Amino acid sequence: MRAVIVDCAIYRDGHRSEGPSDFSDALDAARAADAGDAFLWIGLHEPTEEEFDHVSEEFGLHPLAVEDALKAHQRPKLEVYDDSLFMVLKPVVYEPESDTVTTGELMVFVGDSFVVTVRHGEGAPLTAVRKRLESEPEVLRHGPTSVLYAISDAVVDHYIEVAGELQVDLEEMETEVFQPTGGDKNTAARIYTFKRQVLEFRRATGPLAAPMARLASPGVPFVSDHAQPFFRDVSDHLTRATEQVEGLDRLLSDILSAHLAQMGVRQNDDMRKISAWAAMAAVPTMVAGVYGMNFDHMPELHQVWGYPLVIVLMAVAVVGLYRLFKRRGWL
């Protein structure tokens, strides 16, 4: 069990305090009458069903929420149960080496004097959030609500950073597509792959709008009403991130359409060039076909100058066709 517990601590009056090593005893200590506004924050990383059973029984977590926390692959959402509040967030990670976006999952249980966080993947910034909160006791003093706010704020702020990184990549791809050569043959595949990355990003940002709007409204159990302005601020940042992601998606669609249009134009140019060269080759072929019979001289049989005359006529015809096609932009 200690292998999946990343951190477990009791916070009293905004400060971390030493408590029992067993989380069950630590929860009892946080709920004690003399504890005041103390609460327990326990962080878990990819627990198994057996490992999480101990936590769910002790904290009284709802079975449906426990099932979602174990199976992962959930959409961002907010569920309210009798004894706890359950929220799912999807942190994103941008890998500059491969220009890819990956998503993790972060589940937060908030209840009476406790916060339980369950992390799947490597994208959740919980260590940094905990350190930041411990350095700001005036914020941490507000109890479990402050933890939920800090986690949401960190996840959403990172959305904006990742959206900025993707914007830089998009501008580079846009420059490549609109250069004279129009990119290489793999450009369309890279644009489509990029679009898939943005779609994965949208799956993290889009569904989170409703939960954040609900947290910014009054009457949510286990969430202090004084925290509404802070959650509204997070909601505003989420709206900004969502608009950036939607803008990236639209631009990618436009870039892909422009790239396909350029490919069509280049193919038409190639077909015109092929047609022009075929037309120039057809003239001497036709003349040679007429005068390629088995007789002494060409054209009118025994005229000695007939053969060089036909050669000159064919050369003049080809040059004339070449100049005509060149003037019309076919070559």
Backbone hydrogen bonds, N-H to C=O, Kabsch-Sander energy under -0.5 kcal/mol:
donor,donor_aa,acceptor,acceptor_aa,energy
4,V,1,M,-0.8
5,I,1,M,-1.0
6,V,4,V,-0.9
6,V,43,G,-2.5
7,D,43,G,-1.0
9,A,41,W,-2.0
10,I,17,S,-1.1
11,Y,39,F,-2.7
12,R,10,I,-0.5
12,R,15,H,-2.7
15,H,12,R,-1.9
17,S,10,I,-2.8
26,A,22,D,-2.3
27,L,23,F,-2.2
28,D,24,S,-1.8
29,A,25,D,-2.2
30,A,26,A,-2.1
31,R,27,L,-1.9
32,A,28,D,-0.6
32,A,29,A,-0.6
35,A,32,A,-1.7
36,G,33,A,-0.6
38,A,35,A,-0.7
39,F,11,Y,-1.6
40,L,113,S,-2.1
41,W,9,A,-2.7
42,I,40,L,-0.5
42,I,115,V,-2.5
43,G,7,D,-3.2
44,L,117,T,-3.2
45,H,4,V,-2.1
46,E,44,L,-0.5
46,E,119,R,-2.4
52,F,48,T,-2.4
53,D,49,E,-1.4
54,H,50,E,-0.8
55,V,51,E,-0.7
56,S,52,F,-2.9
57,E,53,D,-2.3
58,E,54,H,-1.7
59,F,55,V,-2.6
60,G,56,S,-1.1
61,L,56,S,-1.7
66,V,62,H,-2.4
67,E,63,P,-2.4
68,D,64,L,-2.1
69,A,65,A,-2.3
70,L,66,V,-1.8
71,K,67,E,-2.5
72,A,68,D,-1.9
77,K,88,V,-0.9
79,E,86,F,-3.5
81,Y,79,E,-0.5
81,Y,84,S,-2.7
85,L,110,V,-3.0
86,F,79,E,-3.3
87,M,108,V,-2.3
88,V,77,K,-2.6
89,L,106,L,-2.8
93,V,102,T,-3.0
95,E,93,V,-0.5
95,E,100,T,-2.8
98,S,95,E,-0.5
99,D,95,E,-1.5
100,T,95,E,-1.3
102,T,93,V,-2.6
104,G,91,P,-2.6
105,E,120,H,-2.6
106,L,89,L,-2.8
107,M,118,V,-2.9
108,V,87,M,-2.8
109,F,116,V,-3.4
110,V,85,L,-2.6
110,V,108,V,-0.5
111,G,114,F,-2.2
112,D,83,D,-0.6
113,S,111,G,-1.0
114,F,111,G,-1.0
115,V,40,L,-2.6
116,V,109,F,-2.5
117,T,42,I,-2.3
118,V,107,M,-2.7
119,R,44,L,-2.4
120,H,105,E,-3.1
126,L,124,A,-0.8
129,V,125,P,-1.9
130,R,126,L,-2.9
131,K,127,T,-2.2
132,R,128,A,-2.3
133,L,129,V,-2.6
134,E,130,R,-2.4
135,S,131,K,-1.2
136,E,133,L,-1.5
139,V,136,E,-1.5
140,L,136,E,-2.1
141,R,137,P,-1.7
142,H,139,V,-1.8
143,G,140,L,-1.7
145,T,142,H,-0.6
146,S,143,G,-1.4
147,V,143,G,-0.9
148,L,144,P,-2.2
149,Y,145,T,-2.4
150,A,146,S,-2.5
151,I,147,V,-2.5
152,S,148,L,-2.2
153,D,149,Y,-2.8
154,A,150,A,-2.3
155,V,151,I,-2.4
156,V,152,S,-2.5
157,D,153,D,-2.5
158,H,154,A,-1.8
159,Y,155,V,-1.3
160,I,156,V,-1.5
161,E,157,D,-1.6
162,V,158,H,-2.6
163,A,159,Y,-2.6
164,G,160,I,-1.9
165,E,161,E,-1.9
166,L,162,V,-2.5
167,Q,163,A,-1.8
168,V,164,G,-1.7
169,D,165,E,-1.9
170,L,166,L,-2.5
171,E,167,Q,-2.2
172,E,168,V,-1.9
173,M,169,D,-2.2
174,E,170,L,-2.6
175,T,171,E,-2.2
176,E,172,E,-1.9
177,V,173,M,-2.3
178,F,174,E,-2.0
179,Q,176,E,-0.8
182,G,179,Q,-1.5
187,T,184,D,-1.5
190,R,186,N,-2.1
191,I,187,T,-2.5
192,Y,188,A,-2.3
193,T,189,A,-2.3
194,F,190,R,-2.6
195,K,191,I,-2.3
196,R,192,Y,-1.8
197,Q,193,T,-1.7
198,V,194,F,-2.2
199,L,195,K,-2.2
200,E,196,R,-2.1
201,F,197,Q,-1.9
202,R,198,V,-2.5
203,R,199,L,-1.6
204,A,200,E,-0.6
204,A,201,F,-1.1
205,T,201,F,-1.8
206,G,202,R,-2.5
208,L,205,T,-0.6
209,A,206,G,-1.6
212,M,208,L,-2.0
213,A,209,A,-2.2
214,R,210,A,-2.1
215,L,211,P,-2.3
216,A,212,M,-1.6
217,S,214,R,-1.4
223,V,220,V,-1.5
227,A,224,S,-1.6
228,Q,225,D,-1.4
231,F,227,A,-2.1
232,R,228,Q,-2.2
233,D,229,P,-1.7
234,V,230,F,-1.9
235,S,231,F,-2.4
236,D,232,R,-2.3
237,H,233,D,-2.1
238,L,234,V,-2.4
239,T,235,S,-2.3
240,R,236,D,-2.0
241,A,237,H,-2.4
242,T,238,L,-2.9
243,E,239,T,-2.4
244,Q,240,R,-2.0
245,V,241,A,-2.3
246,E,242,T,-2.6
247,G,243,E,-2.3
248,L,244,Q,-2.3
249,D,245,V,-2.2
250,R,246,E,-2.3
251,L,247,G,-2.5
252,L,248,L,-2.4
253,S,249,D,-1.9
254,D,250,R,-2.3
255,I,251,L,-2.9
256,L,252,L,-2.7
257,S,253,S,-2.2
258,A,254,D,-2.6
259,H,255,I,-2.6
260,L,256,L,-2.4
261,A,257,S,-2.3
262,Q,258,A,-2.5
263,M,259,H,-2.2
264,G,260,L,-2.1
265,V,261,A,-2.3
266,R,262,Q,-2.7
267,Q,263,M,-2.3
268,N,264,G,-2.2
269,D,265,V,-2.4
270,D,266,R,-2.5
271,M,267,Q,-2.4
272,R,268,N,-2.4
273,K,269,D,-2.3
274,I,270,D,-2.6
275,S,271,M,-2.6
276,A,272,R,-2.6
277,W,273,K,-2.6
278,A,274,I,-2.3
279,A,275,S,-2.4
280,M,276,A,-2.3
281,A,277,W,-2.1
282,A,278,A,-1.5
283,V,279,A,-1.2
285,T,281,A,-1.3
286,M,282,A,-2.6
287,V,283,V,-2.4
288,A,284,P,-2.8
289,G,285,T,-2.0
290,V,286,M,-1.9
291,Y,287,V,-2.7
295,F,293,M,-1.6
297,H,301,L,-1.2
301,L,299,P,-3.4
302,H,300,E,-1.1
304,V,302,H,-0.7
306,G,303,Q,-1.3
307,Y,304,V,-0.6
309,L,305,W,-1.7
310,V,306,G,-2.1
311,I,307,Y,-2.0
312,V,308,P,-2.4
313,L,309,L,-2.5
314,M,310,V,-2.5
315,A,311,I,-2.2
316,V,312,V,-2.7
317,A,313,L,-2.4
318,V,314,M,-2.4
319,V,315,A,-2.6
320,G,316,V,-2.5
321,L,317,A,-2.3
322,Y,318,V,-2.6
323,R,319,V,-2.5
324,L,320,G,-2.1
325,F,321,L,-2.8
326,K,322,Y,-2.5
327,R,323,R,-2.2
328,R,324,L,-1.5
329,G,326,K,-1.0
330,W,325,F,-2.8
331,L,325,F,-0.8
